[in-house]
């Protein structure tokens, strides 16, 4: 369950996703918060250059592995605009990060992209817990889903369906 005090971190994720979109990238943003509520790191999507592993959740997992002790990682929470993809969920679990809180689910995102005629991704969208069953996960967050949906609609104007 998402607590009211956590919405500020999720709103920052939406801001970071908008920054990514404004920079010509896909709209995803994430914030890593320590067990004491301190923002430790944040990032946005950076895949536009061709490296499709440059997801913010993956970058935060790498940052955590390099900068935090195992206990600090386990106490940390990753807030994110969209549910982790399988690659990011695996990185999160392998590094030993704690809880994930996402605004929009992979299923929601997949539905939106299908509506817009965006070709399917090369990796199947799976819920985090199918990839990393030991990770605590909360989401979606209905209060902010419409904002994330709008960013994806801006990123992918509706394409005509092939005849």
N, C-alpha and C positions, 0 to 999 in steps of 0.2 A: 504494500500500500504506500502510495506517495503522500508525504506530509506537505502541508501548505508551505513550510519553510524551504522545501526543496524546489519549489517552482522558480525561484530566482536562478538556480543553476540551469534549469531547463530553458528558461527564457534566454539565457546566455547562449545555449546551444542553438536556439533559433537565430540569434544574432550572428553567430559564427557560420551557420548554414547560409544565411543571406550574404555574408561577406564572401563565402566561397562562390556563390552564384554570381555576385557582382564581379568577381575576378575571372569569370568564364569557366567555373568548375561546377561539379554537381553539388547540390545543396545539402551538405551534411556538416554538423558541428558537434563537438564533444568536449566535456569538461571533466577533469579528474579531481575529486575532492577527498581530502584526508578524513580520517575518522573524527577529527576535531572540528570539521566544517571548513577548513582552510582550502581554498582553491590552490591546487598544486601545479597543474598544467592544463592547457587547453589547446585545441587545434581544430582545423577545418579540413575538408576534403581538398586534396591536391593531386588528383588523378589526371587533370587536363594535359599534363606534359607527357602522358603515355604510360606512366608507371601506375597500373591499376591496383597496386598494393598500398598506395599512399592514402589510406582511409584514416580519419582521425582516431578511431578506436585502436587501430593497430599501432599508430604512432604513440598514443598514450601508454599502451602496454609496453612498448620498447622503452619509453621514458621511465616508466615505473621500475622496470627491471634494472635500469642503470642507476637510479637515484634513490630507491626506497628499499628498506630492509623487508624481508618476507612478512613480518607482522604488520608493518605499515601498509604493504600492498593488500593484505587480507582485510584490513580495516577500511580501505578506501572504497569509494563508489565512483563508477563512471556514469555520468549523465550524458545522454546523447539524443540527437534529433530523430534518429531512426534505429530500430533494433539492429544489433550487430549482425553482419553477414557471417557465414560459416568461418571464413578466414579470421575475422576479428574475434569471434567467439572463442576459437581455438587459442589464439594468442592470449586473450584475456585469461583463459583457464590455465594455460601453461605457465604464465607469469605469476599466477596466484592472486589476481586481483579479487576484490570482494564483489559487492552487489552491482548490478546494472539497472539503470532506470532509463527507459526509452520513451519518447513521445509517440512515435508511429511504429506500428509493427511491420515486420517484413511482409506479412500477408496484405496489409493495407497498401504498402508501397507497390507491391506487385500488381494489385488491382488497379491502382492509379495509372501505372505505366502501361498496363494492358489497354485501359480506356483511351490512353493517349496514342496508342499505336507504336510504342517504343519496343524495339526488338528485345527478346528475352536475353538476360545476362548469361554468360558462359557457365556460371555456377548457380545451382539451385538455391533459392532462398529457403532457409530452414529456421525454425524458431531456435533461439539460443540454447534452450534446454535440450534440444535434440543433439546438439554438438557438444555442449558442456553441461551435463546434467547436474553437476554439483554447484553451479553458480546460482545465487539468488537473483531473481529477475522481477522487476515491476514495470508494467506498461501494458497497453498504451495509456497516455495521459490525455483524456478527452478535452481538457481545457485548452490544449495547444495544438491538437491534431489539425485543425483547419488551417493554421498558419503554416505548418509543415507541408500540407497538401498544396497550398497556394504556391509555395516555393517550387515544388516539383512541377506544377502546371506551368509556371514561368520558365523553368529549365527546359521543358519538353512541350513546345506548342503541339497541339493535336495534329497528328499525321493522318493522312487518308489511309484507310484500310485497303490492302491490295484486293483487286477484284477477283 
